[in-house]
Amino acid sequence: MLERAIDILYVITDLELGGVPLHLHRLVGAMHHRGLTAAVVSLAPPGRVGKMLETDGVAVFSCEGRNGLDFRIIPRLTRIIEGIRPALIHSMLFHANLAARWAAARAGFPPNRVFCEIQTVEVERRWHLWVDRVTYDGCRFTIGNSPSVIEHLAAYATIPRDRLRLVRGGIDPAPIRAAKPIPRAVLGVPNESAMVLWVGRLDPIKGLSTLIDSFRVVSDETNAHLCLAGGGPIRDQLEMQVRELQLADRVHFLGPRSDIGALLMAADVFVFPSRTEGLPNALLEAMAAARPIVTTDVSGCRDLIVHEKTGLLVPFGDTHALAGAVRRLLDDRGLALRLGVQAASVVESNWHIHRTYESYSDLYHEARIDG
């Protein structure tokens, strides 16, 4: 199928623009610089990240899956594995993990050369954890990108700890720190007003309804404006909530953005009130930008933020606590500066992407040595 030998075959649910596909794109490039060749399989038709990979010279295949119940992807993926015969397989996201385990077994591919990665703390689809429990032995390790993910898999999927491996996620803070603040007037925020920023996907699990409710309190007491950067399925619902609360002139829906660094450098406070996370890149980027942060005391977020040291933690869904923490950072600029500086230092020392890539490289080397 390919003229050159492939060291790693990456399998992912889809290659649409998003956190995990972009993480995969960067990982493929990092492994290329370490002398490892890669090919990528998407269960779904290739998306924008697939085009980016092909532009980089990476072979991209698709199982042309229509949805999560399209079981035709299994024989298609099996044929791809048989044709490529990679040294290793590394899958990401639930459906890709399950498909990789089954297809590798059908292709006679050794399970001790298969890695499956999970980047979320699953609280909504508990049946995912049951499936992981009964299929984990189809791979060498289940990788988690934060301590919270590992603990959740051990406790609720009951995967033995010796079959779990932590590979800390990370970012390159340099591009964030080098970004120039976007002029606030471009966003509809007056120069004399404070800017509170949220970044991510407009999804129910992100706690955005609580954020908007809390901002009503903040806006009554300050001149702050709230900017929401990102797209997602609940935008119409959130816009209706904003209109009902008569906040349309103070809450700005920015849509999907490619200038997150510039937005962060313009913000006075970054707020992130999720119900659960695996390891949120948006929070890491805000830390790298040295922004003062308010986030929820939940899985993923508490892996990054230590209360009163690198940010402020509040209970999920607590409107008054969230509003109070934002007000505190807007009012106490000395505290805001101290928390932001300490957060930036922690990213550099503990969550730099170079450490992430070294951990992956070590895993791959270990598997190839063991054969």
Order of alpha helices (4+ residues) and beta strands (2+ residues): beta-alpha-beta-alpha-beta-alpha-beta-alpha-beta-alpha-beta-alpha-beta-alpha-alpha-beta-alpha-beta-alpha-beta-alpha-beta-alpha-beta-alpha-beta-alpha-alpha-alpha
